Structures are given as C-alpha cells and as structure tokens.
Amino acid sequence: MTAPRRLRWANLALLVLFPLSWFAPLLRAGLLPLFGMSDISVISGLQSLWPDEPALALLVTALALFAPMLKTIGLALLHHDLLSPRLLPVLTWAGKLAMADVFLIALYVVILKGAGIGRVETAWGLWFFTGCILASVVISGLSRPAAVTA
C-alpha cells in the first residue's frame, strides 16, 4: 500500500519542519512593560523546566517532541509499505497527543495574561508549530487505507 507521492513528500517534510518549529519563538514574555520581552521556544521552555519541574518537562517533551516525530516516522514507514496499515489508529492517536501541547501553551498564555503580572504575546513559532501538527493530522487522515493507492 503505497501512498501518493505528494502525501509522502509532505510527511517527510515534517521530519525537518518539526525540529525547526521547536526552536521558533512560541511566546514573548516580559515581567514589566519597561523591560524587554524574551522569546520562549519549545526547547528554551524545556531547558527552564527540567531543573525545577522534571515531571512537567517530561510530559512536555513527550507531547511536543516524541509524539509528533514518532507519528511522522510511523507514517513514513506506512507510506513506504514498511509498517502494517493496522497501526494507523495508533499513529493517529500519537498525533492527537501532540495537539495537547498546543493547548497546554494556550492555557499558560491565558493564565499569565489573567494574572496581570507580566506581559505575554504569542509569536510566529506558535502558529508554525500548530501548523505542523495540523498538517500531520491531515496527512494521517489522508493516509487511510481507502485513500492510499496500490
């Protein structure tokens, strides 16, 4: 069961785009309007979480790094007939876990803005990361056995 060429290339592109999105600025945060805003990426956020909150850092690492890459690699194997199509529901579930990370980030933004202590703005990397996850969801949806040509 070989996937259409465009679908395979789009999925393989995610192997490059996901790591790029991890270093892109998700948020800009500052304590007071007088001070400059600092960019926060998935990687910089994880670096700051590990010393104080290792359990949360592990959860975010699983959701933001491992889940999307495992799904993308799994879909690539499926597209090249190296993985059984019966595992597609598991891969789709892994992609949904990755979407949980976007909701976690959105929750942090709402909490921080509601507290009124500092200033938080979303940055282009949040849209980039979200776009990668949504593209992965679409690719897995199009990878259903009926959509894959023999």
Secondary structure as a PSIPRED ss2 file (coil, helix, strand):
# PSIPRED VFORMAT (PSIPRED V4.0)

   1 M C   1.000  0.000  0.000
   2 T E   0.000  0.000  1.000
   3 A C   1.000  0.000  0.000
   4 P C   1.000  0.000  0.000
   5 R H   0.000  1.000  0.000
   6 R H   0.000  1.000  0.000
   7 L H   0.000  1.000  0.000
   8 R H   0.000  1.000  0.000
   9 W H   0.000  1.000  0.000
  10 A H   0.000  1.000  0.000
  11 N H   0.000  1.000  0.000
  12 L H   0.000  1.000  0.000
  13 A H   0.000  1.000  0.000
  14 L H   0.000  1.000  0.000
  15 L H   0.000  1.000  0.000
  16 V H   0.000  1.000  0.000
  17 L H   0.000  1.000  0.000
  18 F H   0.000  1.000  0.000
  19 P H   0.000  1.000  0.000
  20 L H   0.000  1.000  0.000
  21 S H   0.000  1.000  0.000
  22 W H   0.000  1.000  0.000
  23 F H   0.000  1.000  0.000
  24 A C   1.000  0.000  0.000
  25 P C   1.000  0.000  0.000
  26 L C   1.000  0.000  0.000
  27 L E   0.000  0.000  1.000
  28 R E   0.000  0.000  1.000
  29 A E   0.000  0.000  1.000
  30 G E   0.000  0.000  1.000
  31 L C   1.000  0.000  0.000
  32 L C   1.000  0.000  0.000
  33 P C   1.000  0.000  0.000
  34 L C   1.000  0.000  0.000
  35 F C   1.000  0.000  0.000
  36 G C   1.000  0.000  0.000
  37 M C   1.000  0.000  0.000
  38 S E   0.000  0.000  1.000
  39 D E   0.000  0.000  1.000
  40 I E   0.000  0.000  1.000
  41 S C   1.000  0.000  0.000
  42 V H   0.000  1.000  0.000
  43 I H   0.000  1.000  0.000
  44 S H   0.000  1.000  0.000
  45 G H   0.000  1.000  0.000
  46 L H   0.000  1.000  0.000
  47 Q H   0.000  1.000  0.000
  48 S H   0.000  1.000  0.000
  49 L H   0.000  1.000  0.000
  50 W H   0.000  1.000  0.000
  51 P H   0.000  1.000  0.000
  52 D H   0.000  1.000  0.000
  53 E C   1.000  0.000  0.000
  54 P H   0.000  1.000  0.000
  55 A H   0.000  1.000  0.000
  56 L H   0.000  1.000  0.000
  57 A H   0.000  1.000  0.000
  58 L H   0.000  1.000  0.000
  59 L H   0.000  1.000  0.000
  60 V H   0.000  1.000  0.000
  61 T H   0.000  1.000  0.000
  62 A H   0.000  1.000  0.000
  63 L H   0.000  1.000  0.000
  64 A H   0.000  1.000  0.000
  65 L H   0.000  1.000  0.000
  66 F H   0.000  1.000  0.000
  67 A H   0.000  1.000  0.000
  68 P H   0.000  1.000  0.000
  69 M H   0.000  1.000  0.000
  70 L H   0.000  1.000  0.000
  71 K H   0.000  1.000  0.000
  72 T H   0.000  1.000  0.000
  73 I H   0.000  1.000  0.000
  74 G H   0.000  1.000  0.000
  75 L H   0.000  1.000  0.000
  76 A H   0.000  1.000  0.000
  77 L H   0.000  1.000  0.000
  78 L H   0.000  1.000  0.000
  79 H H   0.000  1.000  0.000
  80 H E   0.000  0.000  1.000
  81 D C   1.000  0.000  0.000
  82 L C   1.000  0.000  0.000
  83 L C   1.000  0.000  0.000
  84 S C   1.000  0.000  0.000
  85 P H   0.000  1.000  0.000
  86 R H   0.000  1.000  0.000
  87 L H   0.000  1.000  0.000
  88 L H   0.000  1.000  0.000
  89 P H   0.000  1.000  0.000
  90 V H   0.000  1.000  0.000
  91 L H   0.000  1.000  0.000
  92 T H   0.000  1.000  0.000
  93 W H   0.000  1.000  0.000
  94 A H   0.000  1.000  0.000
  95 G H   0.000  1.000  0.000
  96 K H   0.000  1.000  0.000
  97 L H   0.000  1.000  0.000
  98 A H   0.000  1.000  0.000
  99 M H   0.000  1.000  0.000
 100 A H   0.000  1.000  0.000
 101 D H   0.000  1.000  0.000
 102 V H   0.000  1.000  0.000
 103 F H   0.000  1.000  0.000
 104 L H   0.000  1.000  0.000
 105 I H   0.000  1.000  0.000
 106 A H   0.000  1.000  0.000
 107 L H   0.000  1.000  0.000
 108 Y H   0.000  1.000  0.000
 109 V H   0.000  1.000  0.000
 110 V H   0.000  1.000  0.000
 111 I H   0.000  1.000  0.000
 112 L H   0.000  1.000  0.000
 113 K H   0.000  1.000  0.000
 114 G H   0.000  1.000  0.000
 115 A H   0.000  1.000  0.000
 116 G C   1.000  0.000  0.000
 117 I C   1.000  0.000  0.000
 118 G C   1.000  0.000  0.000
 119 R E   0.000  0.000  1.000
 120 V E   0.000  0.000  1.000
 121 E E   0.000  0.000  1.000
 122 T E   0.000  0.000  1.000
 123 A C   1.000  0.000  0.000
 124 W H   0.000  1.000  0.000
 125 G H   0.000  1.000  0.000
 126 L H   0.000  1.000  0.000
 127 W H   0.000  1.000  0.000
 128 F H   0.000  1.000  0.000
 129 F H   0.000  1.000  0.000
 130 T H   0.000  1.000  0.000
 131 G H   0.000  1.000  0.000
 132 C H   0.000  1.000  0.000
 133 I H   0.000  1.000  0.000
 134 L H   0.000  1.000  0.000
 135 A H   0.000  1.000  0.000
 136 S H   0.000  1.000  0.000
 137 V H   0.000  1.000  0.000
 138 V H   0.000  1.000  0.000
 139 I H   0.000  1.000  0.000
 140 S H   0.000  1.000  0.000
 141 G H   0.000  1.000  0.000
 142 L H   0.000  1.000  0.000
 143 S C   1.000  0.000  0.000
 144 R C   1.000  0.000  0.000
 145 P C   1.000  0.000  0.000
 146 A C   1.000  0.000  0.000
 147 A C   1.000  0.000  0.000
 148 V C   1.000  0.000  0.000
 149 T C   1.000  0.000  0.000
 150 A C   1.000  0.000  0.000
